[in-house]
Amino acid sequence: MELSRRDLFKFGGIAAVGAAGAGMLAGCSPSGGSSKGAPAAASKDTDGLPSFFQAPEAIKNVKETKEFDVVVIGAGAAGVPCALAAADAGAKVALIQKESQAVSQGNTCDSLEASTSAAGKAAVMSWLTEQCAWRSHRDQLELWANNSGEALHWLWDKATEAGCQVVDTTKKWTSNITVIDEQPVSYFAFDFGPKPYNTGSGMRDLCDYYNGKDGLEIFYSCPAEQLVKDGDKVVGVICKDGSDYVQFNAKNGVVVATGDYTNDDEMMAYYNPDMAHLDRKETNKTGDGQKMMVWAGGRMESVCGSKVQHDFDAGPGSMADMPFLTVKNDGTRFCNEARSAMAYNGNFLTSEEDNGYYTQVFDSNYMTDCADWPGKLYDPEAIKAYMPEEPGEKKGVYPDLAATFKADTIEELGKKLGLTDVDAFVKTVARYNELVDAGVDEDMGKPAKWLKPIKQAPFYGIHRHIRLSTIVHGVNVNGEMQVLDKDGNPIEGLYSIGNCAGNFFGSPDYPMDLPGLSLGRCHTQGYVVGKMLGSK
C-alpha cells in the first residue's frame, strides 16, 4: 500500500473560495408561453459575484412547451444512467444534451458489493475521507457506498443488452485494496473498453439503443439555458432548439448533470489559476449547469474543485505509479517517486515550460528488479504496444497518445524523448546511479528498496503528459442530491449529479487510490436519483 498512500498530500487546510460560493435567490418573471411559472431570472442580490454568476435576463419568447415526469440535463456518465433508471421506473423522461451525441470520458467505474459488511463500508468511507483531505461529506459517501454495487450491476446489465463493450476489471483494479483498516472489502469494477472504446462510447451506445424505449426521449443539440421556477420550486428548463426556445417541464424533478467547467476560461482563472498551463482534454465544458443552478438559488461548494489529471496512455497505466526515476523535460529529477503518484505529479509541472510533461526512466532489467513492486509490469514484448517506433497493430491503446521509447544509450534516449537538455538528463541518470550504489537517496529521500540502477541497455522512457481531464466542483447538495440554497435548504424540484454536484471530494486533487471512484460515483448518483424520481 505504500505507493497508493498520499502522505505528502494532506491538504486539510485549503482555504475556502469566498465570493463565488455565495448563492443567488432567483426572481420570477412572466413566462411568455409557459403555463408553469417563469425562468429563474437575475435577483438583485448579485453584488460581489464574479461575472459568470451574473444571471441573464429571463427568456420570455418560448415557442413550445413539452411535458415530462423527469427532465435530465446532460447526457454523460451521470445523466445517461439517471435517464435510464427513471424510464425503468415508469417515468416519461426527457434527456437533453447540448452536444450532437452523448459525451463522457475515462474507462473504469468501481463499486462496493452488497456483501461488504457495514464495518467494511464504514472503513472505506473513512479512508476516502482521508484521501479527500477530510472534506468529503459523509452523506455523499454513504449514497455511493450503500448503492454503488446495485447501480453498477444494473448498468452492466443495461450495457450488455445494448451491445456495449464492457470488461470486468475488478481484480485488475482492486486486488491491492481488499482490506481497509482490518476490514475485508468486496468490489465490483468494470471498464467500458478496451481502449479506444471508452465510457463515452458506452454512453453513446446506451443512448442509441434505449432512445424511444420505455418513455425515454433524447433531445440532441439542444443546450439548456435557464431553469424555470414556480415560486421557490424548479419546474422545468428552457433550451435552445435551433433558433427557437423550448421549455421542458418536469412534474417530478429536474436533474442537472452537465459536467464541469474546464473550458470556461473565467471560471478556471477564478477557481484554478494554477492550471493555466496544463492542457485540457475535453472541449465545450463551460459550467452551464453550475451557472443555471446558482441563478436559481444554488450555492457552489466553498472549496476549490478536485482536479483530475493523469496520463494512462503514454505507457501502461499499471506502471504509472511505480517509483522509477522521473525527470522533467529539462532532464532534471523533481520528486521522491515513491511519494509522488501520477495523480499529483502535475502539481510539480504547472509552468508554461513544463506543460505537464515528465518521463519515467528504467533499464532492461526492470522485469526482475521491479518484480515485487505494486502494480503490473508490461514485459518488453507487451510494452511495444505503447512504442511508436515499433511496428505492428496497437491493441488496447490510443496510438496517437502512446509515447514510450527505448535506446541503447541514455543520450540517445533523451533525444528520442525530446528532452530540452540531454546533457542534464545524462548527468541526472549518472547521479541517480550513484545514489543507487550508495543505497541512500540523499537528494529526495526515497527508500533504498525502490532504488534500482539504470545501467543495462536498452534503456526505456515513458514520456507522460499530464493533462486536465475534469474539475469536480459543483453546487452544494444533500444526501439525496437535492441542490441546496444559500441557507442550506433544499430547492424543491432541483437535483444535481456528477461533476457539477459538490461535496463528494473537496480535495484539490482527485485521489486514485480507489480506481474508478469518479465514474462509479457518477453512475451511482444517476441511478439512485433516476430511480427515485421515476417512481414518484
C-alpha positions, -999 to +999 in steps of 0.1 A: +000+000+000+030+023+002+026+035-033-010+043-030-009+064+001-007+101-002+013+110+029+026+142+014-008+153+002-028+161+033-044+194+022-068+197+050-061+234+054-071+246+020-088+279+021-124+284+010-131+302-022-154+330-010-174+353-033-183+327-059-197+305-032-224+330-025-257+317-038-284+338-055-321+337-049-337+338-083-367+360-090-396+351-112-409+369-143-438+363-166-431+331-186-441+342-221-455+309-232-453+286-202-482+275-181-460+266-152-440+296-139-411+316-151-374+313-159-351+317-130-341+353-137-315+375-120-321+386-085-310+419-071-285+401-048-257+399-073-231+423-058-197+407-053-203+377-076-179+371-105-193+378-139-200+342-148-226+341-120-244+373-130-278+360-142-290+370-177-324+384-184-352+360-183-361+342-215-397+351-224-401+341-261-407+304-255-422+289-287-432+254-274-436+237-240-432+199-236-444+179-206-424+152-189-422+135-155-384+138-153-360+161-172-323+152-171-299+179-185-266+164-198-260+130-215-229+119-198-217+093-172-242+105-146-271+118-168-275+087-191-279+063-162-302+087-145-325+089-175-324+052-180-332+045-143-361+070-144-375+054-175-371+019-160-392+031-130-420+040-154-415+078-159-418+098-190-382+111-193-365+138-214-327+136-217-314+169-230-279+172-245-260+203-257-239+182-280-250+162-310-242+130-291-236+117-256-202+128-242-181+112-214-145+101-208-125+075-190-130+038-188-132+024-152-161+025-127-160+010-093-184+000-066-188-017-033-205-051-034-236-055-012-218-083+005-193-059+021-201-056+058-213-024+074-179-021+091-162-025+057-182+002+042-175+025+071-138+018+068-138+026+031-157+058+036-133+070+063-104+060+041-118+080+013-124+110+036-087+110+045-077+108+008-100+138+001-083+160+027-112+154+052-135+175+030-159+147+019-195+149+032-204+116+048-239+115+033-224+117-002-200+088+005-229+068+020-250+072-011-222+057-031-212+030-006-247+018+000-259+018-036-230+015-059-229-023-061-266-024-072-261+005-095-231-009-114-246-044-117-277-027-132-256-006-155-236-037-166-268-054-175-281-024-194-248-021-213-247-058-221-283-056-235-273-026-256-243-043-270-217-021-253-181-033-248-177-040-211-149-059-193-149-070-157-118-054-142-125-060-105-093-079-099-071-057-121-080-025-101-089-036-066-066-065-057-044-043-036-072-027-015-093-057-004-086-049+033-091-014+046-084-008+083-086-046+090-120-048+073-124-071+043-140-053+013-155-066-019-157-046-050-172-048-085-154-028-111-157-028-149-144-009-179-162+004-209-134-009-232-108-020-241-094+013-255-100+031-278-136+023-267-144+042-235-172+054-213-182+080-239-186+052-264-207+032-239-229+062-232-235+067-269-243+031-275-267+031-245-285+062-259-287+048-294-303+016-280-327+029-255-338+062-271-375+060-277-380+029-254-398+028-221-407+065-222-372+079-228-368+106-254-334+122-261-330+157-275-296+164-290-281+198-300-305+213-275-285+234-250-302+242-217-301+279-209-323+287-179-341+268-152-378+276-147-393+282-113-428+284-100-424+303-067-395+285-050-398+253-069-379+244-100-404+230-125-385+229-158-358+242-181-357+264-212-335+251-240-324+264-274-336+242-302-323+256-334-334+292-335-363+286-311-367+283-273-384+252-260-395+247-224-393+212-209-415+209-178-408+182-152-435+171-129-412+151-106-379+170-109-351+185-130-317+168-127-286+188-138-258+165-150-239+189-172-203+181-161-175+205-153-162+239-164-127+232-176-133+251-209-147+282-193-116+304-190-132+328-165-142+300-141-109+283-144-090+315-138-111+322-107-111+288-091-080+271-105-054+296-116-026+271-111-040+251-141-033+278-166-005+260-184-019+224-183-037+213-214-073+204-212-085+170-225-121+179-232-140+206-251-172+226-246-173+220-208-184+255-199-200+252-165-236+257-179-252+237-151-234+254-123-244+288-136-280+278-141-282+263-106-267+294-089-290+317-108-319+295-094-306+299-059-280+273-055-246+278-039-212+265-050-193+244-025-168+266-007-136+247-016-118+247-050-126+218-072-108+185-073-088+183-104-085+150-123-051+150-140-033+120-153-018+101-183-027+064-186-019+063-223+018+072-230+027+039-213+009+012-193-014+027-167-005-001-143+031+012-143+022+048-138+027+048-100+058+027-099+087+046-084+110+047-114+133+077-117+113+106-131+126+137-148+112+169-163+116+179-199+148+196-190+162+163-178+162+171-141+148+150-113+119+167-095+104+144-067+106+114-045+090+090-068+077+068-040+058+098-025+045+113-057+019+093-075+009+102-111-024+118-099-003+145-081+027+149-104+010+176-124+014+199-093+052+199-100+047+207-137+024+237-138+048+261-155+044+270-192+078+253-198+068+221-181+033+219-195+026+187-176+053+166-192+076+142-173+094+109-181+097+076-162+131+061-168+143+025-163+167-001-178+163-035-194+165-053-160+131-038-149+112-071-151+135-087-124+145-055-105+109-044-100+091-078-100+078-072-064+066-037-070+028-029-066+012-027-100+016-047-131+047-047-152+044-050-190+072-072-204+094-059-233+071-075-258+038-062-243+051-027-238+057-024-276+020-015-280+029+019-264+061+024-286+055+045-317+088+032-332+077-004-330+057-019-360+026-039-357-010-034-346-015-013-314-043-030-295-059-016-264-042+018-267-046+052-282-018+051-308-016+089-311-010+092-273+015+063-269+049+077-260+073+050-248+108+048-262+139+027-258+175+033-268+210+019-264+224+049-246+210+074-222+219+103-246+200+087-274+170+081-252+170+117-242+169+128-278+141+104-287+121+117-257+126+153-270+141+165-237+153+201-239+186+194-221+200+160-230+233+167-212+214+174-180+195+142-184+227+122-187+240+138-156+207+131-137+209+094-146+246+092-136+238+109-102+208+086-097+231+056-102+255+070-076+226+071-051+216+036-060+251+023-055+253+041-021+219+028-011+209+062+002+189+088-017+204+120-004+186+141-029+149+131-025+149+106+004+134+077-015+137+044+005+166+021-007+142-007-017+129+015-046+164+024-058+172+004-089+201+010-112+198+024-147+228+008-163+218-021-186+209-012-221+184-009-237+171+020-217+134+029-215+115+061-211+077+066-207+071+102-217+039+110-198+018+142-204-004+152-175-034+170-188-066+182-171-095+158-175-121+173-152-126+197-124-151+181-100-166+213-085-203+219-081-232+231-061-239+221-025-262+191-024-277+169+004-276+131+007-305+128-018-286+150-044-311+179-039-295+213-046-292+235-015-298+272-013-276+297+004-292+288+038-286+251+033-322+243+025-332+220-005-345+238-036-377+218-044-376+201-077-339+206-084-312+179-083-275+178-093-254+147-100-219+140-114-192+166-118-215+196-113-225+184-079-203+192-050-194+177-016-182+143-026-144+150-029-134+185-018-096+178-020-076+198-045-066+166-063-087+137-073-074+106-054-068+074-074-062+050-045-096+035-053-095+033-091-128+041-109-143+060-080-152+091-101-172+072-127-186+049-101-199+079-082-214+094-113-232+062-124-244+056-089-258+091-083-275+089-116-291+055-109-303+065-074-318+098-084-333+085-116-349+055-098-362+078-070-377+104-093-390+079-118-411+061-092-427+093-077 
